[in-house]
């Protein structure tokens, strides 16, 4: 598998100030990226949690219909607290987040460092479908517009929304494009077979199957149909999903996606896992056809800031730029930091070994 040519941590919680009083920044990760006017634009998900909680209660933030931040105090005895990220009601199974997320837009002259994190543009959640926050932006340029798919979380579920911008200063929200529960949506940067194409990841509640990547088509980026499953869990994990937006290469569309790998149980019996990155190539004219695939992960947690953090052992690729005969992959590390690493372009493409018989998916 290809080695990284470099790895840099770009921004961490300590680099940022909270968006509001009563909150603290605990993570900045899973960035969307783009190039604009000679700069690298990095749209990071910023996670904040309440700083004060009464004894015997757990805090869960939300926004009301006016955008006012409210902190609900939930009795600990009524909730399962085993997950650091959520709380689950012991009777009805309803779930709440312990934090709330928004976006910040960072600028970088060299793509390897953040110029002024304190002055990042802030994009806050708004409306009834973003009550618990907005998460995991992916950026794709189509024509003169940059489209951002992102996850909206509310009591109505986890759905995918779309916004667009020309300058990453002002944004136009287009609304929900895929209903709950669906996430990890990336757009192809051009039409294929006459349609816009997206990779998405439905999350079935009835466990006939584990979450997998699907394809969808659209004429207008809003109404999506012709849904079909791309790949199953045989590609490297019990949970897989789209990572970086597709990049057209001479060999086909390069897709870097994430997979959750189970690890041996800890000595105390605790279940362990890690998130890694895989790569594959799709046919340049027909994304339904897989023409090449890496036989092992191209990225695994290695650096200390990848192996230890809010969630240990996570590399989660969400953005990619071609530069200097390399692919620069931007990713979330341990659900806590934004980082970037480089791969030699030829080595990464060569790692996607041609399939003996191209798989129709």
Number of C-alpha atoms within 10 A of each C-alpha: 14 18 13 16 12 11 16 15 20 22 20 20 19 12 12 19 14 15 14 10 10 13 19 20 23 20 27 31 32 31 33 29 30 19 15 13 8 10 13 20 23 28 30 29 29 31 25 25 21 21 11 12 14 10 9 10 15 20 23 21 23 24 20 15 12 9 15 10 17 13 20 15 15 18 14 15 12 13 20 15 16 9 10 11 12 15 23 17 17 13 9 7 11 11 14 21 20 23 23 25 26 23 27 22 20 24 25 18 13 11 22 18 18 19 15 11 19 12 12 19 16 16 19 14 22 20 15 17 22 29 23 28 27 28 27 26 30 29 27 24 20 14 9 8 12 22 26 25 26 26 25 31 25 19 13 14 14 22 23 27 25 22 17 19 16 14 12 19 11 10 15 12 13 14 14 19 17 21 15 17 17 21 26 25 31 29 27 19 20 15 15 14 10 10 14 20 24 23 26 26 25 21 18 14 10 7 8 7 13 16 21 23 23 21 23 20 23 16 13 9 16 16 12 17 12 9 13 15 16 20 18 18 16 8 19 18 21 16 21 27 25 27 29 31 29 26 19 18 13 8 16 22 23 24 22 27 24 27 25 20 15 14 10 10 11 9 7 6 8 8 11 13 15 20 26 24 24 24 25 23 27 23 17 19 13 13 23 18 17 23 23 26 21 22 15 16 20 20 22 18 20 12 14 12 22 26 18 17 17 18 17 20 24 30 32 33 31 27 28 26 19 14 12 9 11 17 21 24 22 32 30 26 33 27 25 27 28 30 27 22 21 23 21 19 17 12 13 22 23 16 19 22 16 16 13 8 9 14 14 12 14
